[in-house]
Every structure is written in C-alpha cells, then in structure tokens.
Amino acid sequence: MTSRKLITGQDELSSLAIGAKVAEAPGGITSSDAATKGLNIKRAMIVGQAAPGVPLWRCDEPTSRHRGVPFVVFPGNVGGESTLCELVEAWS
C-alpha cells in the first residue's frame, strides 16, 4: 500500500516526457558515475545539505538530462540505517 500517486502520460511517448523531481545516488564512485554518465552532469552547484553530511547539488547546464533537478549525493559512511528513509519522508 502506498500513498503516492502514479503519474502517467496519455501515451507511451508522453509518459517518457515526465521528468524526475529528485535524483539520489549512494557512495562516492557510484554518485560520480550517476552524475557524469547517467545525468550528463559536467558541473553542478552545491546548494547545501539534504541531511547532515549529505551534499545536495543542482545542475543547471543545458546538457544535463535533468536540468534543475536536485541531486542528493548520499555517502555510504554517513547516517544510519534509516537516514535515507527519513530524508525521503521529510521531502514528501
């Protein structure tokens, strides 16, 4: 059971046009690969912290796949078992 609402387009093509609201990547090299290879980020602005020790980036480059979408870089050695869950709940 979930309280989230499924957002769909009118057809397959319009469904693909629905953008992400936030991107998250765990760990150092995983975050780097997700940012540079997955999202095509070459430069990002550090906006602040999503949680203590958890950087929050935003990329406004026109080449980025998700321009303007917050990118949470979640280091593996930061927080406890529930920190990511708490962060998601706080943003919901």
N, C-alpha and C positions, 0 to 999 in steps of 0.2 A: 504494500500500500504506500502510495506517495502523494504528497500534496502538490507536487509540481505539475504544471500543465504542459502537455505536449504541444509544441508549436510546429505546424506543418504548412507547406505551401499548397497552392491549388493543384500543382502537378509536380513531377519529379524535378524539373528544371528550377521552378520557383522555390522548391524545398532546399535545393543546393545553395540558393542565394541567401538563406537565413544565416546571419553571422553569429559568431560566438560573443558572449558577454565578458568572458574572462578565460585566460589560459593559465595552466599551472603545470610546473614540471618539478620533479623531485631530484635532488642530488646535483652535484657540480657539473660533470660532463654531460649528464642527461639533459640538464637545463640548457647548457650551451648548445647541444645538438638540436634540441627542440626549438630554441630561439633562432639559431642561424640556418639550420637546414629545413626545419618544419615550417617556421613562420617567416623565413627570409629576412630576419632582422640583422641589420649591419650595425646599427646604432640605436640605443634606447636611452630614455631619460629615467633616472631613478626618482620616482615620485615620493617614496618614503618606505615605511614598513607595513606590511599586511598584518603582521604579528611581531612580537619581539624577536629580532634576529632573522626575520623573513622578508627579504627585499621585494619591493613592488616596483615593477618597471612599466613604462608605457612607450610604445614605438609609434611615432607619427610619420615615419618615412613612407613615401608613396609606393615603394617597392614591397613593403611588408604585406603579408597575406591577411593580417587582421589589424590594420592600421587603427590606432587609438584604443585598442582593447588592452585592459590591464593584464600584465603577465606576472604571476607570482612565482618567484624562484625559491622553492622550498628546500633548503639544505637538509641532507639526511641526518645531520648531527644536531639539529635544532628542534626543540619542543619535545613533547611526549607523544604517547600513542594516540591521543585524542586531539592534538593541536590542529591538524588539518580539518578534522570534522568540526571543531569549534569555530574555526575561521569561516568555513562554508556556512554554518548556521548563522553566524554574525552578519554575513553579507546577504543572507536570504531575506 
